[in-house]
Amino acid sequence: MDTEELRSRNPVKIGYYDPFSIYPKIKDDFEKNFPLTNLHLKFELSQPLKSIPLLPVSLVEEVPKKQDIIESDDVYTRLMFIRIESIDKYRSQVRPLIREWLKQLVFKSRSSWMIILFVPHDTKDKHSSLIKTSRFDKLRNDFGDEGKELKTILPGKLPVYDGARCFKLSENEIKMNKTEAYNGLLSEIKVLLISSFVNRHSNFRQLIKENKQHSIGQFMSMLNLADLLNDMRLHQDSLDSYDKLFRELEPLVQQNPNYFNLSIDLPSSFDSYNFEESFDSVNLEVSFVQKKDINLFQLSCLVFINQSILLQSLANASSSISLASIYMSRIYQSLIEFLNDLSRTSPNHDLREFQYSVIEFYLNLPLAQRLTSSISDTEESKAQVRAILEFRAELKLQQRSILIKLAEDKNYCIRGIESVLEEISLDDNQSHDNTQQQKPHEFSNPSLLACLKEKSDFFDKFESLTMDIIHDFMLCSRSKSIDVLSIDLVILNYEKQNYTQCLEILKDSYDFFISNGWNFLGGILLEIYIGCLEKVKPQESDEVLATCLKLFSCLVKSKSGINSYGLIKTKEQIEKLYEKINGYSLKQNIKVECSLNELFKSEVLLYFNADESTSRDRYYVNMRLENRFGVPFMFDRIELITTDQEGHEILFRQENVEISSERNHTIKLFTNSFIMGSFVPKRLCVSVNKMLHFVLDYKLVPSIRFNDSTIDPNASTNHEIQEMRHCTQAQSMLVFPNLDKFRAQFYSSKAMNLGSSNTLLKITNGGNRITDLKAKLFSTTNGLKINDTELEIDSLEPNEVKDIIIPYTYNFDNKIINMRAQIEYFSDGEKYVFEASYDINITLPISVSVQDIFKEDFIYWKFQIGTSIPEVPIRILDTKLSIENDKYSIVEPGIKLPELIAFGEQSVSTFYRIIPNADCQVSDTDSLDLIIKYSSLQEECEVCMDEYVIQQLEKLKLSRYWYLLKDALISKMRFELNKYAMDNIIKFQNGTELSTLGEAIIHEFVESIADKKILVKLLHDVLFEQEVPVIKKEGNILSLHISVPVPVIKYLQIVEYDFERNDKYVVGEPINVSLRVKTVNRWSSDEDSEKSQADEFQLMLQNDDNWSISGFKRKIFRHEAENEYSLETQLTLIPLSIGKILLPRVSVKSSEKTESDEISMDVVFKNGLESLLIVPDVKSITFAF
């Protein structure tokens, strides 16, 4: 419909009865006031006011005749034009006509009505002024609101309508003022119409409520309500009602199938087809009233037609282009749904030409063409009509699909895809066209006749229609849809053998489909692309290979549903494609890599396993490979590179790998390299041949390299538990040794020489004889220098153990050092690598101090032995002092000391007496050797744990997990060492923490579920249930060798009081003593002996309140070799106190003349601790008050 038709369509009917031919006299002037404007109404008091800005009306003449009650008609108001020449003629002629009109037309249809009395200009309303009742009054008395004639026509309650029942129209008033005269009549007609609208609306609403849901009666009432709102020009309300009707159709048919006729009667011709005028609603209304033989097809079409007309009306009345575009786009969107529903509900009917013609009709709507013709190049202009353009393109797509199906009836088709499947040499079997010849369909639509006349006409129409769709999509920025449609042009060009143009279009398009998950279509296009490449650019082998690989990946994407490209390919076709890939790859000059994930699903099981099927030092990891192609493959090799945080790499490999057509495969990848630590996959490479590799590069994640060091027993394991949980998330692989394979480990030396630095490298061979062992030693500890960084061993027999001392130099305070070894060796002509890294605590667990006590003829040595780590007691097993020559004699204690334990603040002491032999000259180079044998209680407990756990693992046949438990768990055990020292019982301080850590380690690094359960139970039993037996092993004994220098002093001063010994002495009585000093220089070196004659000494008696001394208190003397004593003098001592009193103290030091020479000297005071018993004088009595 055009704009004017939309405004004037379906006017509201006003019936009129004109028995006296009055209406022709006023028709022209009266109808100039149509359409009516500005009608306002409320359906209910609670509802908002609704306005009808413009209401087209049409007056239709009616003649009363006998008929049944009209339930619903399209005449909303009825008018009767009369004139009264006299009262007598009124009674005899006019009144009977009015009664018949009301009886046969008005009251049977229940419409509003009004009688219009026309008074000609030559007629008076009253014949005489004496008569009070006029002709109009008489009319009102008979037929007004309370008219006496009404109840005789229709007994009972009359329908209530607003407005006047009688209206007087004077010809003289018309001549005087037409506008005013007609405005009064028009106002009354508006009131009548509004009253009729409201009454009908209320009646239909009531019927909808009263009728059963999904019943014919309810649907008919809903349809009448929608038509009423449509007639009233309440477009949006009417549209909402028709939308409900459209949704109600399906449940209506399901509930009432017997009332419907499913036949479809299409027009005999679609030439100049007008869909909106092609169906008559009269027969349909009769069927509804009769409740039988309701044609569902016609009903569906009529509901949609009314929807579309309403949307056109809304678009026509819209205030902006963008709003009108939205309404028009909804028409197209609803049309697509409507046509699809027809196809779905009528599968046995050929509706294609009908659908094509309907789409053509709506695409040519004048309003739609007017809107789209307003597009300019500005973005704002495009945005305003974007909605209509988008759905217009979708509608054209559906029209194109119908065209393709109609063309197939004439054997017109675009065979591009089929040709590609045949021509591309992926399959030897050629497809054959078995399409049966069908009888051509006779078309009546002129455009269809034109485009299906010849095959070339169909191609031209297909191409032009596709270009139109692309143009619309370009204007609304549907780039993805444009790419899809471009493919149709590709296939068309392929059909025309225009391969070069196909290549240009396909160059980027196929990748778009694959990247967006459209693998089926993307795969088909790739086949076309390969076919074009081989025809246009056969020399471009690299591009053909790359495209074949992309096509190969499409086979395994979206394996289910219609999007699966692989479902249409046979095994033979897949094998042919793989052979083509293999062949083209060998033509390449450089290696080609492509993503493994796009072809195969792979998983590396991060569990490091020793190959127990052989005695060779070989290890492996398992990988899973999922073959989604369903055909067998042969690969040159598969390699896996793993790496740790420091960049060390382990390469696992398997040569000549063959996998069957089965889906799941487990492959072992082997290595002869062993590097301790925590590793993650870095790269997995499946080599098809020397030039083509399927590669997976892993994103490197933080891994945990287990510290294989001697752990401080007081360190908390909480941090390690957190690290282990992180490691579980990171999926790292822990590489640890195996008891049956070659291994090497660094230890602290068992025998230590004080002042020297060395560690022990223990090499344990596996079950094979090895040769040409070469080891490179190094350390990551700053400042540490290994004396000899390389060592070689010609051969080692099976299971042979070699201990090698590794001396080093290190002068820093850090007590944790790192030692590493890279070992290469050969066995049966095959090379093996073993790398070990250990952090070693070089803290000496024992501390030793010595005290020198000089005597005239010998020396006492007192050694105090303790632990340097207060929390770790040590067990002193034996001490021995020895000398290599006979210069000195060593006297040991007469009683052999038992094994003693030195705790943190409780050391162990031992004495030795050193006697120089005759004629022995002491030298400052003389030394004696002290050897202390001891053991650490921490290590004793660890050795017991080691032995016990190994025994249990061997019983369970799980000894392969020993080093996993040892390095990651047992080395972190903290024992109750005091309890072990006292009660010889092993208990754990951190059992709960170890249990948590151990379970995390086991669950992360043990693959077998059964092994996990056994190991977790063993761990629990060891920590909480079973008692670990205590064993003593010689290998646990440590020794410390100390070269103890003989002390050298220049002088030994021996001081002695000589006097007459009595049992007691009397206070106040003098005691005569001789003070002697003997100077000995036998403990001096040779050089000191030569200079001893020149030295002077000073002797001093210290003040003592218990004694009164007569004689000197300070005296200088010199050592003279010919005299026995250097000093001998007489003194008198007078005791001043009673009781046991120590003799006065004597000090000897160098004189002031020689003090600066710093003479080494020691003093032995023979009477230093001697005391005399002093008693009171009994001859005198002393009183104290």
Secondary structure, DSSP 8 states (H G I E B T S, - for coil): --HHHHHHSS-EEEEEE-TT--HHHHHHHHHTT-SEEEEEE-SSTTS--EEEEEE-EEEEE---------S--SEEEEEEEE--S-HHHIIIIIHHHHHHHIIIIIHHHT-EEEEEEEE-TT--S-S-TT--S-HHHHHHHHHSTT-TTHHHHS-S------S-SEEEEEHHHHHH-HHHHHHHHHHHHHHHHHHHHHHHHHHHHHHHHHS-TT-HHHHHHHHHHHHHHHHTT-HHHHHHHHHHHHHHHHHHHHH-GGGEE------S--TT--GGGS--HHHHHHHHHHTS-EEHHHHHHHHHHHHHHHHHHHHHT-SSHHHHHHHHHHHHHHHHHHHHHHHHH-TTS--HHHHHHHHHHHHT-HHHHHHHTT--SSHHHHHHTHHHHHHHHHHHHHHHHHHHHHHHHTT----HHHHHHHHSTT-SS----------------HHHHHHTSSHHHHHHHHHHHHHHHHHHHHHTT-HHHHHHHHHHHHHHHHHTT-HHHHHHHHHHHHHHHHHTT-HHHHHHHHHHHHHHHHHH-TT-HHHHHHHHHHHHHHTTSS-SSTT-SGGG--HHHHHHHHHHHHHHHTT-SS-EEEESTTT-EEEEEEEEEE-TTSSSS-EEEEEEEE--SSS-EEEEEEEEEEE-TT--EEEEEEEEEEE-SSSEEEEEEEESEEE-EEEEEEEEEEESSSSEEEEEE-----------S---TTS-SHHHHHHHHHHHHHT-EEE---TTS-EEEEEE-SEEETT--EEEEEEE--SS-EEEEEEEEE--STT-EES--EEEEEEE-TT-EEEEEEEEE--SS--EEEEEEEEEEEETTEEEEEEEEEEEE---SEEEEEEEEE-SS-EEEEEEEEESSTTS-EEEEEEEEE-SSSSEEEE--SS----EEEBTTB-EEEEEEEEE-TT----TT-EEEEEEEEEEHHHHHHHHHHHHHHHHHHHHT-GGGHHHHHHHTGGG--B-HHHHHHH----BSSHHHHHHHHHHHHHHH---HHHHHHHHHHHHIIIIIS-------GGG-EEEEEEEE----SEEEEEEEEE---S-EETTS-EEEEEEEEEE-TTS-HHHHHTGGG-EEEEEE---TTEEEES-SEEEEE--TTSS-SEEEEEEEEE-S-EEEE---EEEEE-TTTGGG---EEEEETTTT-EEEEE--TTS-----
